[in-house]
């Protein structure tokens, strides 16, 4: 019989959310798959299993390409949630081949190494501007002053979102992402539905404008592909742009503040990084591993699978615990220790398999740019107040990170 996760895994407990890593160690000790009744899921805490299941085609982000809700033994979502599900279910993250393959192929054209490389001067220039402003005012909130505006501006620039409209993006994104938490409340669902309606309406107007007057941006490129018969529906276009905007900044924002909070709590590692900026590339990977911005990734079981002697039946849902996998001592030596020079670092913060993060190269550039700018321009940066952690478990981040120059 599989172990249960009762009294160990509690994503609604502020103490657990503040530091889930000791609980993950206990989950790994309990077994390879653990039943969790409150969310009706099977938790998978080991790196080897998480990595393998991300690549296993017996699991899917959706089941609707093969089954109806009823055939799969699931209750359809409430009708009042329909705007969110229409938006979410047509984005490539929640599609499976062949639809996923078709859309990802189009999007991948925007993330070629050459395209990403062309953005490097813009990313570094903006990072330096934001940090210079932070330094000039003697400190501030690293979240709102640097961590948010950098990736939001970069993905908006790539997609061709006018600068005046960019403040709309983060609130819409935050409300939509609230639905990715475990058992979201009705209030969270209502906010996600409202944001889905507003975001979709905004993008339909933007798409109409770009269709009339194309630009040198990704939205225009996707419209051109659609008009040339590459089978991209208007809803797929809207959903893809929303996904790129949300995924294009949400994890990067959280990785930035989680990372700096970890650095402030590990002054020896921060001192080593300040003394040797060549550590930045490995530091980015270690900060992504050490306090993972996406803690959990859900997959549906499309065909029975066996994990560690336990059969998980078709129709079940597995919760792949990225945060636990990234702290698995079977893969990472002394996983609880922040080691910015860690050489062997196969973290799975960007996922794996067909849903591997298409924007990972750009995210790495953004994280390295802001880290470098802060190291160079704010060498005396220090924590000004203990931060408050967001109550979210799946999307792990802080409400803010007050810093000062000493």
N, C-alpha and C positions, 0 to 999 in steps of 0.2 A: 504494500500500500504506500502511496506517495505521502510525503510529509506535508503538514499544513503550515501556513505562515502566520497563524494566529499569534498575537502578542509580540511579534517581531517586526513585521512589515506593516506600518501604519502611515500611509501618505497624507492623512488628515491631521496628524499630530505635529504641532509646531516643533517639538523637540526632535522628532524623526526628520522633518524637513530641514532643520538646521544642520544636522549631521547624520545622513543615512548610512554612512560607510561602516560603522560597527555592526549595524543590523544586517547589512549585506554579508559581512563575514559569517554571521550566524546562519543566514540563509544558505550560503555555499556549503557550510558544514552539515546542514540538514539534508542536502541531496542535490541532484541535478535538475529536478523539476519539483516545484512546490505549489500545491493547490491554495488559491486565495479566494475564499468565498465572497467577501464584500464586493469585489469587482468582477466575480465570475470569470476568473482568469487562471492560467497556469504561469507561475513566475519562473523564469530561466535566468539563474544568476552567474553561471560559469562562462568564462571567455570563450572556451572551445565550442560550447554549445551555441552561444549567441552568434558567434562568427559563422558556424556551420548553418544555422537556421536562417540567417539573413540571405543565404545563397540557395536555400532549399525550395524548389518549385512546388513542393506539396503545401507550402504556406503562401498566403497572399495578403496584400493590403486590402483587397476586396474579395468578395465571393460572388458578386452579382454578374460576373462574366461567365459563371458556370451554373449558378443556382438562383432561384428566387429566395426571398427572405424565408418563406414558408418551407421550402425544400431544405433549407439550411438549418431549420429549427430556430430561427430568430424572428423577433417581433419587428416589423417595419418601424422606422422612426415616426414620431408624432407628426401629423400634417403641418402643425404650426412651425416645425423646425425645417420645413422643406427648403426655404431659401439657402440656409447654411449647407444642407446636404447636396443640393444642386451645384452650388459653387465648389464645395470640397470634393465631391465625387467625380468631377470632370477634370481635376488637376492630375498631373502625371504621378504624383506621390501616392494617390489612392486609386490608380489604375494598374492593371496587369497587362502583359502582352496579349494581343498585338497592339492594342491602343496605346499602352505605355511606350512601346518601342517606337511607334510612329511619332508621337509627340516629343519624346526625348531626343529623337534624331534631329528634329527641327531646332529644339532649344540648344542642343549641343553645339550647333553652328555658331551660337553667340558666345560660347565659352571655350573656343579654341585657344590654345596657348598664345597665338598671335594676338587675338582680341584681348585676352586678359593682360598680356604684356603691355599693350597700348594704354591700358588704364593705370599702369604703375605710377607714372608721373603725376596724374591727377590725384590718386589715392595718397601718395606721399605729400603732395602739396597741400591737400586739404587737412591731412593729419597735423602737419606743421602749423597751419593756420589756427586750427582748433586749440592745439596745445599752447601756442603763443598767447591766445586770448585768455586761456586758463591761467597762465603764468602772470600775465599783466594784471589780472584781478587778485593775484595772490592765493589762488586756490578756487574751490567751488565743488560742484557735484560732478564727479568723473563720469557718472552715468549720462546726465543730460548735456554736459558740456563737450564730451569727447566720444564716449562709447556709442551713444545713439546717433548723433548727426553724421558721423563718418560713414557707416555702412548704409544708412538710409539714403544719403546723398549719392553714394556710388551706385547702388542698384537703381535708384531713380534716374540717374544720369544714363545708365545703360539702357533703361527702358524708355527714356524720353519723357519722364514725368516733369512738367514745368516746376520750376523752383518754388513758385508761390503756392503750389498745391501739396508740397511735400510734408508740411506739418499734419496733414490729414492722415497720412499713411500709418504712423506708429499707433495711434489710438484704434484705428480699424483693425490693424494687425493684432494688437493685444487682445481685443474683444473676440476676434475669431479664434485665436490660439487658446482662449479659455476653454473651448470645447474639446481640446486635446487632453485635458486633465482627466483623471479617473472619476467617473460618476459626477459629471458637472451638474451644478444646481440649475434649477429652472431660471434663476436670475441670470446666471452665466449664459445659458442657452438663449435667453431673450436678447442679451447684449450681442451675442454672436450672430443671431438672425438679423438684427437691425444693422450691424456692421456689414453683413453679407449683402443686404439689399442696397445700402448706401455705396459700398465699394464697387459692386457690380454696376450700379447706375452710373457712377463716375467713369468707370472704365469703358462702358459702352459709348459714352459721349466722346471720350478720348480716342477710341478706335475709329469712330465716325470721322473725327477731325483728321486723324492720320491717314485714313483711307482717301479723304479729299485732298490732303496735302502731306504726302509721305516725307519722313525725315530720315536721318542717319541713325536710327535707333532700333532696338529689338522689336518693339511693338510694330513698327512699320515693316520690319523684315518678316515677322510672323504673318502680318496681313498679306504681304506679297506672296508668301508661301501658300496661304489659304486661297488667294485669288488665282494662283497658278494650278490649283487642283490638287494640292497635297493633303486634302481631306482633313482640314482643321476647322471644326465647326466654330461658330461665334461663341458658344458657351465654353468650348475647350480653350479658345483664345482668352476669354475673360478669366477662366479658372487658372490657366497657366500663368498669366500675368500676376494674379493675386498670390499664387504659390511662390513665384520668384521674388515678389516683393516681401512676403512674409518670411520665407526661408532665407532670403538674401540679407536679412539683417537681424532677425530674432536671436539666432544662436550666436552670432558675432557680438551682439550687444552684451549678452549674458556671459559669454566667454571672456570678454574684456574685463567686466567688473568682478566676476568670480576670480579671474586670474590675478588682478591687482590686489584683491582682498587676501588671496593666498600668499602673495609676495610680502604684503605688510605683516602677515603672521609668521613669515619665515625670513627674518631680517638677514640671516647669513646668506641665503640664496639670493636675496635682492642685492646685497652688497657684492656678491660674486658677479651678478649680471651687470651691475653698474660699472664694475671694474673691467668687464670684458664683454663688449657688445656683440662679439662674434657668437655668443651663446644664444642670440635672439631666435634663430630658426629652431633649435632644439628646445628652447624655452617655450615657444608657441605650442609645440607638440605636447610638452609635459604639462602645461597649464590646461590644455584641452583634456588631457587624461585625468589630471589630479582632481578637478572639480567640474565634471562633465555638464555642459549646458543642456543637453537632452538626456534625461535619465532613463527613459523608457520608450520602447518602440513596439507597437502592437501589430500582431499578424494573426490572420485567421487560418485555421487548420482545414485545408481543402480536401486532404486525404489523410487517413489515420497515420500517425507517426509514433515512433517509440523513442523515448529519451530515458536513458539509464534504467531500462527495465519497466518503465511506466508507459502504457499506451495512451496517447492523447487522441481522442476520437475526432473525426470530421465534425465540424460545427463548433468546436471549442475555439477559444482565443488564447494565444500565448502573449505574455508580456516579457519582452527581451530587455533585461536590466543592463543598459549600457554602463551606468555608473558602477554597478557591481563588477561587470566584466572588466572594466578599466582598473579595478583594484584587486584583480585575481592574482594571488601570489604564485599560482602555477605558471604565470606568464610574466609578471612584473616583480623583480626583486624589491623587497621592502616597499610594497605598493602605497602604504600610507605616507611615505616620506616624499616631500617635494624635492626632486632632483633635476635641476634645469639642464644638466649635462647628460641626462639619461640617453644612452646611445640606442638601445634596443627598445623601441616604443611602438608596438603594433596596436595602439588604441583604436577603438572603433567608434569614436565620436562622430565621424561622418558616415557611419553605416558601412554596408558592404553589399555586394551583389548588384542586381539590376537597379536597385533604389539608392545606390551610393550617391552621395551629395554631388550634384553636377557643378555646384559652385564652390567646392572645396578649395581649388587653387586660388580663387578670388578671396575667399575668407582668410586663407593663410596670409595673403598679401596685406589685407586690411589689418589683421591682428599684429603682424610684424611692423607695419607702418606706424600704428598708434603706439606700440611698445617702444619702438626706436625713438619716436618723437618725444615721448615722455622721458625716456632715459637721457636724451641729449639736452632737451630744453628745460626739464624740471628735475635736475639731479637730486634735489633735496625734498622731493615730494614725500609727504607723510600722511598717514591716516588722521583725520581731524575728529572723527566721531565714529563710534562703533555702529556699523550699518544695520538696518533692519532687513531681514530676508523676506522676499515675497512668499506668500503662503503656498504658491504653486509647487507641486512636486515634479511633474513631468518636465516642464520648462523651468530649469533651476536658475534663479537669479536673485538680484537684490533690488530693493525699492530705490536705493540710491547709494552713493559712496562718496562721502564728504572728505575732501583732501585739502591739505594746506602745504605751503612751501616753508621749510624751516632753514 
